[in-house]
Amino acid sequence: MFLARASFIISLNIILAVAESTIENQTCSGEDCKLNSRTEVGRTPPQPVKANDLKCCACGQATYRMTFVGKWSRLTHPRHFPGPMSSWSALIGCSHSNEYHMWRYGNLASLGVQRLGEWGSTSKLEEEMRKQGNKVLNIIKMPGLWWGVGRSVIEFRADQTHSLLSVMSRIVPSPDWYVGVDSLNLCHVNCTWKNEETVDLFPLDAGTDDGINFISVNARSNPQQPIRRIDTRLHNHPMSSFYLPDNDAIRPFAQIKIERLGVSGSCLRSNMKGPFPPKPARIDCQVSRWSSWTPCSVTCGLGKQVRGRDVIVQPMHDGIPCPNLYDYKICDLQTCDDNNNNKCLVSAWSTWSKCTGTCGIGFKVRKRTIIRQPALGNKTCPKLIKKRRCRLSPCQKDRGRASAADCVVSAWSSWSECNRQCNRGKKKRTRQILNKAKDGGRRCPRLQEKRKCLVRKCPKK
């Protein structure tokens, strides 16, 4: 499983903390703390967050570790799975107050949310969060995952005023689909910080593109639709990537795990003693130039190109974190058959399986998978399975019978003379059966071979 370790936190306001402060009642107890998992069922629509659920009375500043776990694979979500193109964009989020919300169920997406949902770009959304000033404590940025399955880890902070967590990451490729958390409160109602929290993430539609499957062409939503959970009947079309006739629940595409690492500071400012030690100079991250784009990952149709860059100076003391070190773009090669983009695209054949059966004649199998379904109205996909015969050990018709015997033939005879005196002809050689096969033994091989011969060229008349 791919593991990306990240420490990209941008502090928007300075939080003063007292070293070695003693905070009472930091551990969770009682009835209010029994449920520490926010796991949603795939067919249950999300409920609006109540205003009381966004308040916090916990003391000090809490440090958390957040793990983003990608679960999108052919095994968990086989329908229209885009193969090697499946990945996650950079994840962006923040710890914030109740006066700001990055995105909300039922509301229209901002321009920043739209650009992340459609293109995976985080720059506009980061700009929107920076403009919020003291309403945002930390901006959280994690690099994207190259594959649908993997994980990234990061640490961030929260305090009594900024106890809410919101994050989002684009499903790649997709029209404007993403997964995320909206205003997750890290406080308990008994004024303690949560020890841990696990949230299953289901696909969401940003409401800015009307595409119905992962590789749909751009189709601007007019008018723009509110942000909503994707279910099996949202698009109600057989070509939809989430269309299921039996209306089954959708499995989680990803998961967020939150773990508390520690708490510092106190509710009483009078407990803080100064002077504080001078803060070291901030060191911002520095990176190299982008490398050249790699060749397209496919020979025709839709593929992926990647470029990268290296870290020259690591950020320190709340310096500006490093940006994404890898970037990719879709490449579309028009060298396949006519109307290639509308045809079914399949993978290469697998190797032949082992010969299966009990004795005598068995079968070997090789398979291939569908990478892209054909467009509506086009031909179906070619065969995905091939079989061929193979030989196993001879069968015994009954236990009292003699062992099986293979066919035995003589050595090849010498080649005969060419059957023509000039120009191209043929000559042959033969061999004889000495003992015939019996009781399922190996059959006789061919008894005659021919080859071309040329004595001389015939004279012209």
C-alpha positions in Angstrom: 0.0 0.0 0.0 1.4 3.4 -0.9 2.2 5.6 2.1 2.8 9.3 1.8 4.1 11.1 4.9 3.3 14.8 4.9 3.8 17.7 7.3 2.2 20.5 5.4 0.5 22.9 7.9 0.2 26.6 7.3 -0.4 28.6 10.5 -2.6 31.6 9.9 -2.5 33.0 13.5 0.0 32.5 16.3 -1.1 30.3 19.1 0.7 30.8 22.4 1.2 27.7 24.6 2.8 27.1 27.9 5.3 24.3 28.0 4.6 21.5 30.5 1.2 23.0 31.5 -1.1 20.7 33.4 -4.6 20.4 31.9 -7.3 18.6 33.9 -10.0 16.4 32.5 -8.3 15.9 29.1 -9.4 12.3 28.9 -12.9 11.3 27.6 -15.3 9.6 30.0 -19.0 9.1 30.5 -22.0 8.5 28.2 -21.1 11.4 25.9 -17.8 9.7 24.9 -19.0 6.2 24.0 -19.5 7.0 20.3 -16.2 8.1 18.8 -16.8 7.0 15.3 -18.7 9.0 12.6 -19.4 6.2 10.2 -22.2 6.7 7.6 -24.2 4.1 5.8 -23.9 4.2 2.0 -27.6 4.5 1.3 -28.4 6.9 4.3 -28.4 10.6 3.2 -26.2 13.0 5.3 -27.9 14.9 8.0 -27.4 18.7 8.4 -25.0 19.6 11.3 -26.9 21.2 14.2 -25.6 24.5 15.5 -25.1 23.0 19.0 -22.8 20.4 17.5 -20.4 23.1 16.4 -19.7 24.6 19.8 -16.6 23.8 21.9 -15.7 24.3 25.5 -12.5 22.2 25.7 -9.4 23.8 27.2 -6.0 24.5 25.6 -4.8 23.6 22.1 -5.0 20.0 20.8 -2.6 18.4 18.3 -4.0 15.7 16.1 -2.8 13.2 13.5 -5.0 12.7 10.5 -4.7 9.7 8.2 -6.4 9.7 4.8 -7.0 6.2 3.6 -8.0 5.5 0.0 -10.1 2.4 -0.6 -11.0 2.8 -4.2 -10.1 -0.4 -6.1 -11.5 -2.8 -8.7 -12.4 -5.2 -5.9 -14.4 -2.7 -3.8 -15.9 -0.6 -6.7 -15.7 -2.7 -9.9 -18.2 -0.8 -12.0 -16.5 1.5 -14.5 -13.2 1.3 -12.6 -10.8 3.4 -14.6 -7.8 1.1 -14.1 -4.4 2.8 -13.8 -5.9 6.3 -14.1 -7.6 5.9 -10.6 -6.0 8.2 -8.1 -6.7 11.0 -5.6 -5.9 14.7 -6.0 -4.1 16.7 -3.3 -6.2 16.8 -0.1 -6.8 20.3 1.3 -8.7 21.4 4.4 -8.4 23.5 7.6 -9.2 23.7 11.3 -11.7 26.6 11.6 -14.3 28.3 13.6 -18.1 28.2 13.2 -18.0 31.5 11.3 -16.5 29.8 8.2 -17.4 26.7 6.3 -15.3 25.4 3.4 -18.3 23.5 1.9 -21.7 22.4 3.1 -24.2 19.8 2.1 -27.1 21.4 0.2 -25.2 24.6 -0.5 -23.7 25.8 -3.8 -20.0 25.1 -4.2 -17.6 28.1 -4.2 -15.3 28.7 -7.1 -12.5 27.1 -5.1 -14.5 24.0 -4.4 -15.6 23.9 -8.1 -12.0 24.0 -9.3 -10.9 21.2 -6.9 -13.9 19.1 -7.8 -13.4 19.4 -11.5 -9.6 19.7 -11.9 -8.1 18.8 -8.5 -6.6 22.4 -8.2 -6.2 23.6 -4.6 -4.8 27.1 -5.2 -8.2 29.0 -5.4 -9.6 27.1 -2.3 -6.4 28.0 -0.4 -6.8 31.6 -1.4 -10.4 31.6 -0.1 -9.3 30.2 3.2 -6.4 32.7 3.6 -8.9 35.6 3.2 -10.9 34.4 6.3 -8.1 35.6 8.6 -8.7 34.6 12.3 -11.6 32.3 11.3 -9.0 29.7 10.1 -6.3 28.3 12.4 -4.5 25.8 10.2 -4.6 25.2 6.5 -3.9 21.5 5.9 -2.4 20.3 2.6 -1.5 16.7 1.8 -0.1 15.3 -1.5 -2.4 13.3 -3.7 -2.2 9.5 -4.0 -1.1 8.1 -7.3 -3.5 5.1 -6.9 -7.0 4.6 -5.6 -5.7 2.6 -2.7 -3.1 4.2 -0.3 -2.8 6.5 2.7 -1.3 9.9 3.7 -0.6 11.2 7.2 -0.4 14.7 8.6 -0.6 16.5 11.9 -2.6 19.7 12.7 -3.9 21.7 15.6 -7.2 22.8 16.9 -8.3 25.1 19.8 -11.6 26.1 21.5 -12.4 28.7 18.8 -11.2 26.6 15.9 -12.5 23.1 16.8 -14.0 22.2 13.4 -12.3 20.2 10.7 -13.2 20.3 7.0 -11.3 18.5 4.2 -11.8 17.4 0.6 -10.0 15.5 -2.1 -11.1 15.0 -5.8 -11.8 11.5 -7.2 -9.6 11.2 -10.3 -10.8 10.9 -13.0 -14.3 12.3 -12.5 -16.6 15.1 -13.7 -16.7 17.0 -10.3 -16.8 14.3 -7.7 -14.9 14.3 -4.5 -14.9 13.0 -0.9 -14.6 15.1 2.2 -15.6 16.0 5.8 -17.8 19.1 6.6 -17.3 20.8 9.9 -16.3 17.8 12.0 -16.2 18.9 15.7 -13.2 17.6 17.6 -14.8 18.5 21.0 -17.0 16.5 23.3 -20.0 18.0 25.0 -18.3 17.4 28.4 -15.6 20.0 27.4 -12.8 17.5 26.6 -11.0 16.8 23.3 -11.9 13.7 21.4 -9.3 10.9 21.6 -10.0 9.6 18.1 -12.6 9.8 15.3 -13.1 7.6 12.2 -15.3 8.9 9.3 -16.2 6.8 6.2 -16.1 9.0 3.1 -18.6 8.5 0.3 -18.6 10.2 -3.2 -20.1 13.7 -3.4 -21.2 15.7 -6.5 -20.1 19.4 -6.4 -23.0 20.3 -8.7 -21.0 22.1 -11.3 -20.7 19.3 -14.0 -23.4 17.0 -15.3 -21.1 14.1 -16.2 -22.5 10.7 -15.2 -19.4 8.5 -15.3 -15.7 8.8 -14.4 -14.5 9.7 -17.9 -17.4 11.8 -19.1 -16.6 14.9 -21.2 -17.1 18.3 -19.6 -20.8 19.2 -19.4 -21.3 22.4 -17.4 -24.3 22.3 -15.0 -26.8 25.1 -15.9 -28.0 26.2 -13.5 -25.5 25.1 -10.8 -26.8 22.4 -8.5 -26.2 22.2 -4.7 -23.6 19.8 -3.3 -25.1 16.4 -2.7 -24.3 12.8 -1.9 -24.0 10.5 -4.9 -26.3 7.5 -4.6 -27.3 4.7 -7.0 -30.2 6.7 -8.5 -28.8 10.2 -8.6 -28.2 10.1 -12.4 -30.6 7.2 -13.1 -28.9 6.1 -16.4 -27.5 2.7 -17.3 -24.2 4.4 -18.3 -23.8 6.0 -14.9 -20.8 4.8 -12.9 -23.0 4.4 -9.8 -26.1 3.0 -11.5 -27.2 -0.2 -9.7 -30.6 -1.7 -10.7 -31.1 -3.3 -7.2 -30.3 0.1 -5.6 -27.6 -1.3 -3.3 -25.6 0.9 -1.0 -22.4 2.4 -2.2 -19.3 1.3 -0.3 -17.0 4.0 1.2 -14.4 5.3 -1.3 -12.1 6.5 1.5 -11.8 7.0 5.2 -10.5 9.7 7.5 -8.9 8.7 10.9 -8.2 11.3 13.5 -6.0 10.6 16.6 -5.2 13.0 19.4 -1.5 13.3 20.1 -1.6 15.8 23.0 -3.0 18.9 24.5 -1.1 22.1 25.5 -2.1 25.4 27.1 -4.8 26.3 29.5 -8.2 28.0 29.7 -6.8 30.6 32.1 -4.5 33.1 30.5 -3.4 34.2 34.0 -1.6 30.8 34.3 0.7 31.7 31.5 4.1 33.0 32.6 6.5 35.0 30.5 8.6 36.2 29.0 8.4 33.7 26.2 11.6 32.5 24.4 12.2 34.3 21.1 10.6 32.5 18.2 13.2 31.1 15.6 13.2 32.6 12.2 10.7 31.0 9.7 12.2 28.9 6.9 10.0 28.4 3.9 10.2 25.3 1.7 12.1 25.6 -1.6 11.7 23.2 -4.5 13.5 22.7 -7.8 12.0 23.3 -11.2 9.6 20.8 -12.7 11.1 17.9 -14.7 10.0 17.1 -18.2 6.7 15.3 -18.7 7.0 11.5 -18.9 5.7 9.7 -22.1 2.0 8.9 -22.2 1.2 5.8 -20.2 -0.8 4.3 -23.1 -0.1 4.0 -26.8 -3.6 5.2 -27.8 -6.7 6.6 -26.2 -6.6 8.2 -22.7 -3.5 8.0 -20.5 -1.5 9.8 -18.0 1.7 11.9 -18.0 3.7 12.7 -14.9 6.4 15.2 -13.9 8.1 15.8 -10.6 10.4 18.1 -8.6 12.7 17.8 -5.6 12.8 19.6 -2.2 15.9 21.8 -1.9 15.1 23.3 1.5 12.7 21.7 4.0 10.3 24.1 5.8 10.9 24.8 9.5 9.3 26.9 12.3 5.9 27.2 10.7 7.4 28.1 7.3 5.4 27.8 4.1 5.1 24.1 3.4 6.3 22.3 0.3 3.8 22.2 -2.6 3.0 19.0 -4.5 6.1 17.3 -5.7 4.3 15.4 -8.4 1.9 16.6 -11.1 0.1 14.8 -13.8 -2.1 15.5 -16.8 -4.3 13.4 -19.1 -2.9 12.6 -22.5 -5.2 11.7 -25.4 -3.5 9.9 -28.3 -5.5 9.7 -31.5 -3.6 6.8 -33.1 -6.0 3.9 -32.4 -8.7 2.7 -34.7 -11.4 5.1 -36.0 -13.7 6.3 -33.2 -11.4 4.8 -30.7 -12.7 6.8 -27.8 -16.1 5.4 -28.4 -14.9 1.8 -28.5 -14.3 -0.7 -25.7 -10.8 -0.6 -24.4 -9.4 -3.8 -22.8 -6.1 -4.7 -21.1 -3.5 -7.1 -22.5 -4.0 -10.9 -22.0 -2.7 -12.4 -18.8 -0.4 -15.4 -18.9 -1.9 -18.8 -19.3 -3.1 -20.5 -16.1 -2.0 -23.9 -15.0 -3.6 -26.9 -16.7 -6.7 -27.9 -14.7 -8.5 -31.2 -14.7 -8.0 -34.7 -13.2 -6.4 -36.7 -16.0 -6.1 -37.0 -19.7 -7.2 -33.7 -21.4 -7.5 -30.5 -19.3 -7.8 -26.8 -20.0 -5.7 -23.6 -19.6 -7.3 -20.2 -19.3 -6.1 -16.6 -19.8 -8.0 -13.4 -19.2 -8.1 -9.7 -19.8 -10.2 -6.9 -18.2 -12.2 -3.9 -19.5 -10.4 -0.6 -19.0 -13.1 1.5 -20.7 -16.7 0.6 -21.5 -17.9 1.4 -25.1 -20.0 4.5 -25.6 -23.8 4.0 -25.8 -24.8 2.5 -29.1 -21.4 1.1 -30.0 -20.4 -2.5 -30.3 -19.8 -4.6 -27.2 -16.4 -5.5 -25.8 -14.4 -8.4 -27.2 -14.0 -11.7 -25.4 -12.4 -11.5 -22.0 -11.5 -15.2 -21.5 -9.7 -17.7 -23.8 -9.4 -21.4 -23.2 -7.1 -24.1 -24.8 -6.6 -27.8 -24.2 -3.6 -29.2 -22.3 -2.5 -32.7 -21.5 -2.5 -34.1 -18.0 -1.3 -37.5 -16.7 -3.0 -40.5 -18.4 -6.3 -41.7 -16.9 -6.7 -45.2 -15.5 -10.0 -46.8 -16.7 -10.0 -49.2 -13.8 -7.6 -50.3 -11.1 -7.2 -53.9 -12.4 -6.1 -52.9 -15.8 -2.4 -52.5 -16.9 -0.8 -49.1 -16.9 -1.3 -46.8 -19.8 1.1 -47.1 -22.7 2.2 -44.2 -25.0 2.5 -44.5 -28.7 6.0 -45.4 -29.9 7.3 -44.5 -33.4 10.4 -45.2 -35.3 13.1 -42.6 -36.3 12.6 -40.4 -39.3 13.5 -41.8 -42.7 15.9 -39.9 -45.0 14.4 -37.1 -47.1 13.1 -38.1 -50.4 14.3 -36.6 -53.7 12.6 -33.4 -54.8 9.4 -34.1 -56.7 10.3 -31.7 -59.5 13.4 -31.5 -61.6 13.5 -27.7 -61.7 12.0 -24.7 -59.9 10.4 -25.2 -56.5 9.1 -28.6 -55.4 8.6 -30.6 -52.3 10.3 -33.5 -50.6 9.2 -35.6 -47.6 10.2 -38.0 -44.9 8.2 -40.5 -42.9 8.3 -42.7 -39.8 6.4 -45.8 -38.7 4.3 -46.8 -35.7 6.0 -49.4 -33.5 3.5 -49.6 -30.6 0.1 -48.0 -30.6 -1.2 -46.0 -27.6 -3.5 -47.7 -25.2 -5.5 -47.0 -22.0 -5.3 -43.3 -22.3 -1.6 -43.1 -23.2 0.0 -40.4 -25.3 -1.3 -40.4 -28.9 1.0 -40.9 -31.9 2.7 -37.8 -33.3 2.5 -37.1 -37.0 4.1 -39.6 -39.3 5.0 -37.4 -42.3 6.9 -34.2 -42.8 7.3 -32.1 -45.9 9.6 -29.2 -46.9 10.2 -27.1 -50.0 13.1 -27.8 -52.3 14.7 -26.1 -55.3 17.0 -28.1 -57.5 17.6 -25.5 -60.2 15.7 -22.9 -62.1 13.9 -24.1 -65.2 15.2 -22.7 -68.5 13.0 -20.1 -70.1 11.2 -21.2 -73.3 
